[in-house]
Amino acid sequence: MSEDLTALAADAYVYGFPLVTNLREVKKFTRDGLGSLPPAPFNSFSHATALAGPAERFVSVNNDTVYSIAQADLSGGPLLLSVPDTAGRYYVLQFVDAWTNNFAYVGRRATGTAAGSFLLTPPHWKGSGPAGTSVIEFPTTVGSIVGRWACQSPDELPAVRALQAGLTLAPHGAGAAPRGIPAPAPEVPDGLDFYERLRSWARTFPPSDADLAYQRRFAPLGLHAPESPYRHCPPGLAVALTAGAGQGRQTMEESLRADDLSPVVNGWTLGFHGFDYNLDHLGPGTIDDPAWKMPDRTASYLARALAARAGLWGNHGYEAAYAMTFTDADGDRLDGRHSYTLTFGAGQDPPADAFWSITMYDLPGFYLVANPIGRYSIGDRTPGLRRAADGSLTIVMQHEPPADTSNWLPAPAAPFRPIARIYQPRAAVLDGSYRLPPITKAIA
């Protein structure tokens, strides 16, 4: 029986990891902000004033765009979102529910770059908004709006700041005070606090009906109890929960490195479909098509957990295609104590309707890497890149500065994991006819 409970607790850990991790970040954001993003209360945008750097301790944060982020709480009623005219500049507002499902998009790809208004409503809200306003229904009363503005260099920051000033959220109608995220029960032992948060937050922010049916299997763990069973937890259950959390974490870490959930091409794990786990609530700007929905619901829970662990608030592949790698062309782990090259042949840059980049991250945190030239990513917008006479581009990845730093992507003096991002990827990326080249270890 104990072994059965342990296995069930491991499944519950993987299932609930996105909700717990995400809402911790949401609460932290409203309290502490994120790097250059100052804290902001619910239903207010926080605007970064610079591109992200190592101070942003957020997994796989990008260095391509300037962020504007709002944590929305619609428990008190709808909100009216206004967006400015960006005159063609790439931007995206990504809508993420409490369970980390991407459920809507506003921006260049999804809605164009003209000014617009959108009514954000809580689940199952009945009513009407102002004329000419599109409706975006939230699956959960709390969700994140993750905005990204293309910014090539610090010289463009004034233009981005002007756009940020035109991005607003306001209450629509006379609503009640938002409820926020409930605090977990006090005096729960540290080893059980994850399950207490999962119990409390799953009740407050229920998933889709189909997920709820799956969630009922966790009743023997106390996850459906109206009051916390973990403050005075039976010893046998406490042991099973603690062991199950350890097994769940191990499953996730092993899966991240096994490269067995996504296609691998030239050492790159193609995460183009890593965010396809939203099967139930695909709103404006999403593509509600089987090609972008994982066919196995149970398998989607692990995929969702891995996305929350290694790329929280990442986009669907049709908005931004992500590929990551831990290894070089020989299958050896990447390590900044060695020197590597990544060469794009003439005319073989990643095909994008917006832009592309390669960003460096450390391990195991997946954070940006401090370096003497302040470069955290490199791509088609990087000034001063040197191409060969035939037009090919070779990027150098290593810890020590090379003689010519024009094409240098600094790495830690330790294992690392880069991510390739292709914004508004063209069909050749998504259908596999374009292949990212391998990272090659330099010959000593």
Summary of the structure (lengths in Angstrom):
residues: 444
radius of gyration: 22.2
end to end distance: 56.5
largest distance: 71.0
contacts: 1469
relative contact order: 0.15
helix: 27%
strand: 25%
